[in-house]
Amino acid sequence: MQTDPVFSSYRPDPLLAVIERFLTESGLSATAFGVLAMNDPRFVHEMRAGREVRRATRVRVVACMRDARARDGENRPVCPNEAGGRDEAIEI
C-alpha cells in the first residue's frame, strides 16, 4: 500500500489544538465557535480538514477566545467582530 505524500506531510495547525481545548472548556460546538469567531459555521471543521489560516485570522480567533474567557461569568461567550492591535501568541 502506497502512502499519499501530501497527507503524510500534513501537520495540524497548533491553533487547532488551542481551539479544541477552548471548545471543551466552554462547551461550545465547533459550529457555534466558528459563527462567533469568524461568522463562518464551517471554520473549525475546515481547520480539522487542513485549512490554512492567515495571520489576521489567527489574531481574530485568539482575540475571540480571550474575550470569551474574560466574559466567563456571563451566559455565553460573545466574540468581537474585528480583532485589533498587534499579533498575539497562540497560547491564551
Beta strands, then each sheet from edge to edge (+ up, - down):
end
